[in-house]
Amino acid sequence: MFSWLARAFSACLRPVRQYARMSKDDNDDGSDSPSTVDDALVWFRDLEKHSGGEFSFAVVQANEVLEDHSQVETGSDGVFVGVYDGHGGPEASRFINDHLFRHLMRIAQEKGSMSEDIIKNAVSATEDGFLTLVRRSYGIKPLIAAMGSCCLFGVIWKGTLYVANLGDSRAVIGSVRRSNKIIAEQLNREHNASKEEVRRELRALHPEDSEIVVMKQGTWRIKGIIQVSRSIGDAYLKRPEFSFDPSFPRFHLPDPIRRPVLTAEPSICSRVLQPNDKFIIFASDGLWDHLTNQEAAEIVHNNPRTGIARRLLKAALNEAARKGKRTYKELQKVKKGMRRCFHDDITVIVVFIDHELLGKRNVPVPQVSIKGFIDTVGPSQFRSFQEME
């Protein structure tokens, strides 16, 4: 394992041209126009409609296999946005992409409403479903027990915004204040051991474990392994029957866990949208590694809606290139897998709020499901909400 890490680190230091995609379509002119983002690893939908406004969607792949999955679901009374940042492989994030929204629709229709409890139950059903899959697959594919995903999603339903989060993705709302100044407000708490409050919480929950969080390779990690304290999956840190033996050194714990080290309990907030609330940015941590909340909000506020998610991607990639002592053009040519030396997979979804449309009936908006990067479009189950009164 250590020799593999050494080779990977060495490869990151080699000239980027050794990994260049030999094509001539990198026509970046140095401007901030999203049209100049010409990158084989970027997927986007520049502007689409939802019942209360519009949205822009973009994804860039960095890993050999994309671990970010994402979706937007539009309906006559609302919109659903999901960003699922996987780790250890794409299986958990893909599972959430396929099941979370369905659970939410099923439970909401049974209850005839939307609420924080309904959202919590949908997350719980998704976690239970994935752990069942782990249990069935563990004998032939043991590493599935080390696969997990952060999970950030939001629902705008009849003028109320609900945001739920597990992990370190982030939702930021942009609101206009005096003199047309945009103010960025982070809506969710991040569950990452780099945060002092998260370390305090973990130590309080596990007073008997002096190594519940340890500094490793310059980063605070739970049990020296993982940074996020809440996730879907990561069964080996939640159920003792999925613990790894020493033949899996990366995931092996010296002592079996007595109770879950990670949880699937989401943090949830809700707010009635006000006229000065203009947009929400949902993004995986790959974006926030390079942009502050305020920087991202100002980019959205000061530029056209069309292509705004791509514009945010480009701003983050420009910063990643600068930190890596590369030009933006050089970074564009780096292949997947090697791109991870410079930045993470990044998903960005910007949802604009047009208050004159909120709550209106008979708004001609397609009821569609869009899955990011894999680029599948189909009818959305959001239409079942029409029956909820």
N, C-alpha and C positions, 0 to 999 in steps of 0.2 A: 504493500500500500504506500509506504513512504517513498519508494523509488518512483512510483507512479506520480505522486505529488511533486517530486523533484523534477520529473520530466515535464509535467504540466507547467510548473513555474518557469522552467528554463524556456519553454516554448513561448511563454508570454513575453519574454525579453527579446526574442528574435525579431528581425525587421518584419514589419507588417506585410511588405511586398511578397514575402514567401507564401502568404496565405491569400493573396489577392484573387478575386474572381475576375478572370481575364475578359472583361467586357468594356464597352465604351459608353455605357449609359449612366455614368456618374457625372451628371451635368450640373452639379451644384455651383452656383455663381456667388456664393457667400452671402446671399440675402437671407432674410427671414421668411421668405415666401414658402408655404408648405409645398408648393409645386416643385420646389427644388429638392425635396426629400426623395431621392431616387435610389432605393435600396431594396435588394431582392428579399431581405428579411423583414420588411415592413409591410403590414396589411392595414387597410383603412377603409372606413366609410365616412366620407367627409361631412355630410349633413343629411340627416333623416328626420322625419316628423314623429312626434308622439302627441298624445291628446292635450298636453299642457304646454307644448312648445316644440323644441327641436333638440337633436343630440348629435354629437360627433364622436367617432370611435376610431382608435388606432392601437396597434400592437406591434412591437418589434421583438424578434426572437434573438436571444444570445446563446442559449444552451444548445447542445447537440440535438436534444429533443425538447420542444417547447413545453415548459411546465406551467405557464400561465394559461388558464382557460377563462372564458368570459362570455357574457351574454347580455342582450337587451331584449326585453319583452314589452310590446306595446299593446294597450287595450283602450277601449273607449273611455274608461274612467281612471286610468292610471298608467304608470310605467314602472317596470322592474329593471334594475341594473345589478349585475353581479360580476365581481372580480375575484378570481380564485387563483392564488399564487401557490403552486405546488412545490414540494421539496422531496428529494429522494426518488423522484420519478413523476410522471404525469397522471398516474392512475387515480389518485385521490381528487385532484382538481377536476379531472374529466368526470369522475363520478358525481361530484357536486354539480357540475354543469348540466348533467343529465337528470338529476333527481331533486335538487333543492327547490326549484321553482314549482315543480309538480306537487311536492309535499305542501308547499305554501298555499297553492291554489286549492288543493283538496281540503286542507284544514280550514282555510278561510271560507270556503263555500259551505262546509258543514256548520260553521259558527255563524255564517251570514254577516261577517264583518272583518275588519283588519285591526290587529292590536299587537302590542308587544308580546303578550303571552302566546299568540298565534305564531308569531315569528320565532319565538324561542322553541315552540313545539316542532316547527318545521326544521330547525337546525338539529334538534335532538333526533328526529326521524331520519335525517340524512346521516348523522353520525352512526346511529344504530345500523343503518343499511350498509354503510361501508365496513363497519366492524364485522358484520355478518359475512361480507365478501372476503375479508381477511381470514376469517375462521375457515371458510370453505377452501381457500386457496393456499393457506399457510404450508401445508404438507408438500406441495409441489413448487411453490414459489415463496419461500420464507421471507424474502426481502420486502414483500408487500406489507409486512408488519412495520417496516421503517418508512413507509410512504405516508405523507400527510399533506395538508394544504391549509394555508390561511384562507379566510373566507370573509369578504366584505360585500355587503349588498344593501341596496336601498329600494324603497318602494314609495312612490308618490301616489297617494290614494285619496281622491276627493279633497285636495288641497292640503293634506297632511303628509309630511315627509317622515319616514321611518328609516333609520340606518342601524344595521347590525354588523358586528365585527368580531372576528377571532383572528389574532395575529397582528401583523404590522403593516397591512395596507392602510390606506387613509382616504377619508372623504372630507372635502373642504368646500364650504359654501362661500360664495362671493356675494356680499351685500353692499349696496351703494349707500354712502353716507353723505354728509355735506360736501358741496362743491364737486359732486360726481366722483368722489374718491371711493375706490373699491376697498373693502375690508375683508380679509380672509379669516374665516373661523373654522377651526378643525372640529368636526362633528363627532369623531370617535376617539376612544382611547386606544393606544397601541399596546399590545401585549408582547413586549420584547424585553429581554433581560438587560439590555443596555439602559433601560429606564430604572432609576433608583426606586421609584414607587413599586415597580414590578418585582424587583429583588426583595424589597421589604415584605411585599405580599407573600412571596414564595417562602421566605424564611419564617413568617408567621404561621403559614399553613403546614410547614414541615420543621418544627422546632427540634426534632430529634436528628435531623440530617444536616450535619455541618457542611456538606458538599452539595447542597441542593442547587446552589449557584457558585460557579468557580470561574476565575479568569483563565482563559486558555487562548493562546496565540493572540493576545491583546484584545480579546473580546469576552464579555460576560456571557456564559453559556449555562443552561440548565443541565445539571449532571455532567458538565463539561462537553456536551454534545450539541445541543440545539438552542437557538436564541429565543424562539417564540414560546410563550407559556400557554397559549390556547390555540387549538387547531381542530380540524376534522382529520381523523386518522391517527398516525403515529402510535399504533396499537401497542408497540413494545414499551412505551412509556406510560401506558394506561392500564394494561392488563398483564399480570405476571405470567400468564400462560404463553405470551408471545415474546418472552425475553430471549435474547440471543446468547449463544455460547461463545467461548473465546475464538472460535474460527471466524467470527464476524467482529474483528477488533473495533471497527468504527462505531458499532452500535452496542457493544458489549458493556454491561454494567457490572462492576465488581460484586455488588450485592443485589439480590432480587428486590424489586420494588414491592412494598407492602400495600401501597395504595397509589392511585394515579398521581403521576408527577405533572402531567399536563391535563387540561380539561377542555371540554367542548362547550363551555358556558359562554355564550356571546355577551358582549356589552351592547346595549341597545339604547338608542335615544329617539325621541320623536319631537316634532315641532310643527305647528301650523305655519305654513309659509306666509310671509308678509310681503307687501308690495316692493320693499327694497331688496328682497332676496332675488338675485338675478340668475344664478347658475350654481351647479354643484359639480365638482371635479371628483371622480372616483378613480383611484389609481393604485397599482401595486407599488411596493416600496422601491422598486427600481427607479421610478420617477422621482420620489422624494429623497433618494440618495444624492440627487444633483440639483434639485430646485427646492426652495423654501415655499411654504404655503402662500406667502404674499407674492413672491415672484411669479408663481403659477397663476394666481388670481389676476395679477396685473396683465400678464400675457393674454389671458382670455378676455379681459375687460377692454383692452386697447387694440384688439384686432378683429377682423371679420369672423363671423361664426363658421363659415365654410372652411373646413380643413383645420379647425382650431386644435383638435386632438393631435393631428400630425405636427402642428406647430409646437405644441408642448413636447412631443417626442424629440423633435429636432433640437429644441433648447437643451433638453437633458443630454442628448447625444453629443452636442457640441461641447458641453461641460465635461462629459466623460472623456472625449477626445483630448481636451485640454489637460485634464488630470493625468492622462496616459502619455502626455508629450507627443501626441499625434495630431495630424490635421483631421478635419472632419471628413475630407475625401478619403484619406487613408482608412479611417474607421469604417466607412461605408463598404470598403472592399474586404474587410475581415470576415472570414467564414463563420458560420454558426459553430458553437463549441469553443473556438478560439476567441470569439467575440466576448465570451464570459470573462475574459481577463480584464475587460474594460467596463462592462456594465451588465446588469441582470436583464432577464426578460422584463419587458415593460408593457403594461396595459394601461390605457388612458381612455376614460369615457367622460365627456363633458355633457351635462344635461342642462339645457337652457329652460328657464321658467317664464312663460308668457302668461301673466296673471289674467289677462282678458279671456284666456281660453280655459282656465281652471274651472271645473264645475259645469262647463257648458255641455249640453246634450247635443247629439247628432253632429259632432265634429267629424268631418270626413278624414279619419286617420286609419291607415292600414293596421290591422291587428296581426303583427308579425313577430317572429322570433329570429333574432340574428345572433349567431354564435361567432365570436371573434376569431380571426386568423384561419380557422378551418372553413370559414366563409359559407356556412349553411344558413339558408333563409327559408322559413316555412311559416305556417299559421301558428299563432300563439294561443296557448290555453287561457290567456288573460280574458278572452271573450266570455268565459264562465262567470266573470265578475258582474256581468250585466244582470245576473239573476240575484245578486246580493243587494238587498235594500234594508 
